[in-house]
Amino acid sequence: MTLDAVFREHWGRVLATLVGSLGDIGLAEDAAQEAFAIAVERWPRDGEPANPVGWLISTARNRAIDRIRRQRLLAQKTKLLARELVAGSEAAVPDAANFPDERLELIFTCCHPALALEAQVALTLRTLGGLSTEEIALAFLVPAETMSKRLTRAKHKIRDAGIPFAVPPDDQLPDRLAAVLAVVYLVFNQGWGGGRVDLAAEAIRLGRALTELLPDEGEVLALLALMLLHDARREARLRGGEVVLLDEQDRALWDEQQLSDGRHLLQRAMARGNPGPYAVQAAIADLHLQQPRDWQQIAALYQTLVGQTGSPIVELNRAIAVAELEGPEAGLTVLDGLDLDHYRYFHSARAELLRRAGRDDEAGDAYRRALDLAQTDAERRSLQNQLARLRVT
Amino acid sequence: MQYALLAYGHQNTRDAARPMDSATAAVLARPYVTGWARLHADESATTVGSGDAGTLLTDGPFIDTKEYLAGLIVIEADNLDGALAVARELQETRTGGAIEVRPIFEAQFRDA
């Protein structure tokens, strides 16, 4: 394994344990970074230790202790460390199994609702994902300095306001878990834009870690299923820089292994009963991959999802399914009731239905409105092509 | 009469961890000062407001010029979750407004 891979593999696990024992994310981050830097220097020379995680945690803790000795100001925070130091545990490199896996505590801290959503996302990518500040800034198209301030502020707030490093009690778990899953899915959706940082892969990694940590939560399994079912079509989704619609995608490019993993997870989620919004979305994603598509069932599941989320965007998707079942005018009737004028896909979906209904002039207007709101070049090209086709016919 | 004195600080001097100025400390030590608290900077604040379905959390201080500062409550809690639970309970008893939850850096209270 290359050191970079070691870093990616272990960063979250190492950092979480350090936050647990040092009680401060900033301090833990500095210590972990030092330990990885020492590993970069030593491992190629001396060979990788038998227990890399244990080695990294011990080394980082020793470094943190050194640092704290130098900065006596922080003495308060290190009661625990001081005790360990006295006990002489410094030299020993315990088994990774002896260090508690505290990634779950860390992710609940990072996704605490007292932090702004953008801070939750950035912090989760930094601490659990091990992305650098620059990478996160690049992914969210903000200057590195802005992202750095956002992260620093969030870490200060966690420390100063006393945001707990803990898995929430059962009565709060559903709400808090929903917040964690929302962050992961937001990262995944940001990744769809085809940015320079592979956020989709990052979100899937986070999703996988969550399924290891919370294997009995249906929605955790369902979210990973949903992401895998979407991501399996990654290679087929763009051709020559242009978005390829689902029905026109080359199915040979779909990742069969990911699809089968996704379906397996979906079944496990469904077997737990009482499917939540991610399970319903994953079921819909799976139905979309079948040929011919079962629009009846798709429309019914969207209806369920509207009930669960109250989201007009879900209603927009239901309109598309209704149009397949009952014709474009029926779909347009559903769309007419929606307040989504700011949403680009509302206009592109409406344009498509208007075109099918033979209302070309209105379709042209809708395509142009979608173009105004388009966010990527690929979207723009795709819309321009559709608009051009409309003019020809 | 009892009075609450609300001290406002400037952005540039909001590092709560700095030691208290000795002249300030001398005033605070006078017998008529029955309590004081130094707060962490406003970036550590969380605001509990009212939403469509119960209370609503926002990151950051409460900012709305139409509202006025109506009261001050000091509580003890294990962590922010404990403090927010009390703030939520209080906010549910009120109509409108909001409660800003700010950690106290250091404080001293005596019987009035």
Interface residues (C-beta under 8 A of the other chain):
Chain A: H112 P113 A114 L115 A116 A119 R153 H156 K157 D160 A161 G162 I163 P164 P168 Q172
Chain B: A16 H40 A41 E43 S44 A45 T46 L57 D59 G60 A77 D78 N79 L80 D81 A83 L84 V101 R102 P103 F105
